[in-house]
Structure formats: structure tokens, C-alpha cells
Amino acid sequence: MGSLSPSRYSRVTKRVPGYVYLVGVGPGDPDCVTQRVLDVLGQADVVLYDYLVHSSVLAHVPPQATVVCVGKQRGRHSQTQVQINTQMIAYAQDGHRVVRLKGGSPTVFGRGGEEMIALTEAGIAFELVPGVSSVFGVLERVGIPVTHRDCARSVAVVSGASAHQGEWRGRVPNADTLIAVMAVKNSAAFIQQVLADTDHTPDTPAAIIYKGTSAHEQVWVTTVGGMQAIASEVQSPALVVIGPVVRYREYCEGYRQGPLTGTRIVSLRPQSPVALPTTRGSWEAQWQADGADVVRYPVQDIHRIAAPMVPVDTADWVVFTSQIAVSCFVDWLREHRLDWRSVSGKVVAIGSATSAVLRAVGIQADGVAEQSDQEGVLDLFPQNMSGESVLFPCSERARPMLTDTVTQRGGQVVVLPVYTAVTQQRYTVPLYDGDCVVFTSAGTVAAFFEKHETVPDIVAWVWGERTKQALRGYFSGPIRLVEDMLNKQG
């Protein structure tokens, strides 16, 4: 990871303890976020984010950080720009590392330039972290090239904020490709000015893209002359593009379609407090590959526990019921200056994803439970466990089922709590009718309904029968088992 020094781009006449990152997170799809953004987020003390920032990006914010929505929608501002500047400066003056998250790239119609000036005048060091600009990224994701050697050698981007009381202020540049942001509300004035100032005609191809790169994305292909009828029915955020490049969409239409295109899946799986080894084929990745907009919304924060030293070399069995347990146990081994050579017992895991994390750290599980709960692990144990011992790295709130049953079979369990889970209080994610919400445990069920007293008409997916039973106490709608729709992922 590179240095996080913020002084590369700022010029200040005095120093204050904190500093600010002005960060662009791209057009919306979290897959377009750069590694630099993730590096900066992982060390943030305070995050001030805009309305259009994808909720999955916030899953990378440390549990101890303060998270504040300062989003602006046309006509509805949670905070004015002056208030945002004041808050950003105040946090930095208190010595915090502040991350100002914006959609697209921070200085492309993102008021990053204004914030740069405010920070410099306040003597606060900052860094600009560029993102994929929405005005270009959205077009490319729907299959419209920004330029083309045969028909588009110039590009101009304008803002609908140039309109006032139904009239366009200033001239529209005469470019081959003309892109307009925030223009649907004042589309009549914009179209009139385009026809007056440019070589485009009523027959020039045009497109309107609503919520580009999201599950709710919609694209209308029309002409300049037909655009007004469509724009009057479209709400922000929407992007308008005019020019012959729109014709090329027909070559790409459908290239991003999949069985889950248009589906928004909200995954409540907690974020691990330690880095999980990279594994391929996670269920969230599978859904994304099938076209879904997967929103990472960890409703629980996982905290490592400084567990005491226990003997690991005498255990006949070592049981892992989650990926997080594996990673926290590896961390625990390091803390006590041990490694996997200290573990001599048979290793048992729940599900293929937990098994995959074990393989990533160099351990092949001796047994993998098909049923994704403690009962599944017990099916791998002998009925007579007299004289056998089990080491169980787990959550502080793990059920006693495994311990009680092994004890009844004559064995002994050494419970090693390596992490605990608490309800995440930093932010909430807006939910919509038709969202598929994935509950990964009974704990995520309780945490979700602690944060959301009422929910829209969602589709509930759960991992395991116990999670399904827990959800029944809160939710009367249909509940589907993820295991019935995917290969087991653990």
C-alpha cells in the first residue's frame, strides 16, 4: 500500500493536525471503485458521503469511524455546501482523517474544486483521489462509446444547473458528442439551446440513462426531437447524451444481461475485522456475475477478542463454523507466536466457503459439513467421543449446541471465543420494494430489525434453517433458503 500522506496536492500556509481526502467512487457500481479508494477508506476516522455513493462502498469503512450522509438531491439538500465545508474542516481541525466520498470523480460536477479552496483557506492538507467519471463510465457501461473515429472527434459535458426559470443560461458547445448531467428537469430549455447553438438536428440520435450501472438502470434511445416526451417522465439522477455515437448501442445491447439483471440483492453478511484470504466463487460474486446489483450492508460489526492462551496441540478436532472464525483464529495464532503446525487434530468446516478460506491459509479440511449449522458438524463426529477433545474457535455468542452434544457423547469441548458481533450503528441502507435481502445468521436477523422497525415489500433469503426460524419471529412474508438456489457456499 502506498503512503497516505495528503500533502501531494495541497498548498497550505499553516498546518492543522488532521487532513482530508476528496474521493471519487465512480459511476455507481462498486466494481468501478479503485484500490486507492479502498486503501483510504480503510484508514478513515470520519466519512462524509453523498447520496449517490453505492452502499457497498461504506462496508469498507472501519467500525470505529463516524459516517455521515451529506447527500444532495436536486431540490432536496440534507446539508448545504457551506455546511459540508464547515463540517469537513471542523473534523480535520480536531485531528481526524476525513474522507469526503463523492460519486464519479470529485471535481467533475462534484464541487470538489470549491472544497479544495475551502480546505486550503483553512490551512488543511488534502489529497484528490480521482474516480471513474460518471459522465463517461455510465455511457460505456450501457454500450455507448464516448468518441468514435468515424463520427465523434469532440466531446462536451454540460450541467443542467445552467438553466434558470425554464431558460438556458449561456451557450451549448458544438461538440460531436454532447453529454448533459442534471438536464432532465429543464430538458425543454436544453433541447432548444442545443438546436440553436450546435449542428445537431431534431433527427440526431439521443439517449437518456436513468440510474446508470445500478439495478434500476433504464435506457431510452430516441432523437433530439423525441427526447422531451421521454425526459418529462424521467426523474434524476439521469444522464443525457446526444450525437451519432448513440447508434452504436445496438451493437452492445444485451452484452451485460444475465438471469439476475435488474435484481437488487442486499447482503447482510458482516465484514471481517481481519483480512479474509482471497477466495474465488463467493455467492455474492456469483450473483454479480449473473447481473445483480449486490449491495453489501453489514448490519453487524465484528470485533476481535483478545482470547487467552489455550492448548491447541492436544485437540483431536478443530471446528470452524464461519470464514470469520478461521481468519480470527489465524490472527490469534500469530498473537501467541504459533502457527498451523501447532494444530494436530482433524479440521472440520461448515460449507465450501469456510473450507476455501482454510485452503487459502494452507489447510485442507478433513471434513466439510453439508448442513450449514452446528448440527451439520455433529453429523461428522462419532457417536462415542469418550476421551476426545474438540477445539472450537467461535463467536462469543456461539450456541451451546455443539458443546452440549459432544459432552453428552463423552467428549470435551474447549470453547475459544475469538470474535464478537454487535449491531452496526454507523449508517443504514435504504430498502425498496422487491429487494432481495439475504440474512446470513440469527444474529443478522436481530440486528437488521433493530435498525429497521418497518421494511418495504422485500424478498427474504436466508442461510440455514435456524436463520429461517429466527426470521419467522419478525417477518410474515415468504422466506427462501439460499441453499436451494445456489451451490453450497458456506
C-alpha angles and dihedrals in degrees: 000000000000126000116286093211107142098203099090096093106019128090112197133171095207135024132237124185099249133056141199138231116207100206134190116204098189134245097323110280106106089219087073093061113112126234090244090061091053091048092053094044092051090063099040124131094185130020122195108188137186129234094254096054109116111247092231089068090063090059087076093060114108114253092242094054125106112239121198129178109220093166125160125208122181106280093000117078120175086194133007120240090252090054091048091051091048093050093046092050093045093054091048092048088055088060099258129144101237125199116197105199120203135171117252114356118337100240099038102094086319100109089241090135091058091049091049090057093047092051094047092050089050091051094244121145116229144171131214113225107194123217136193103286112243092219090064103025095055092051092050094047091056092047102258113130115221093217135013127190092228100050116001121054097148135051132194129185121201135179126234087220084082088080121089126185091343096312128104115234116215131357129305112234115248098236129151090235115036119190123187128190123197090010105122095084091055096031095133093057091043094051092047091053093046090055091046099046106031142050091248115116134200087268095055110118115254138175137197118208119196120200093346119212092013132106088256094054115141128180126198117190114200140125133273088260094051097041099089094062091055098039092056089064098044125089129206139303092062135135125215123206126185126187145073091285088078089074090068092067089084088068092056104032109127097015091117096042119121138160090272099041108138093023120122112207118190111201115200094190110139121246115248116243089219127046113275114221111255112264129177127232103032113172091244090054090049091053091048091050088054090056103265124141099234114200115199106215111166104194091185130057115218117214125192116238121217093231119194124249115278129175110267100171095068098054116110091199135028115198127201118186098177144023090245091057090056094051094044091048091052088051090049091052090053092049089056093043093248134124138193092285086074090063111083103163130091113278118227125188138186112237135344096280092059088045090051092054089051090052089049089060092046102265126121111207114236090210136015119201114225094202108073099228142060091279088063091056092050089058087065094054124085117253091237110055098163110157094006124121131207126204110208116190102190150131120305086242098048116146117257092229096104094043094048095047095046089049090051089053090054099260134116129236125206104202112207111188105204099165144015132209126221131175112274108239102177101090146345130224120228113244128208138197109278096026114144106225117197117209111197100186144359086263093059089050092056093043093049095053091044087060097037116044091177128027133192124241097299132169110236120217120182140187111229137354094270091057088049091053091049091050092052088069090063108022130054099184128095116296123203128198112234088211089066092057103038139036108266111281101171 
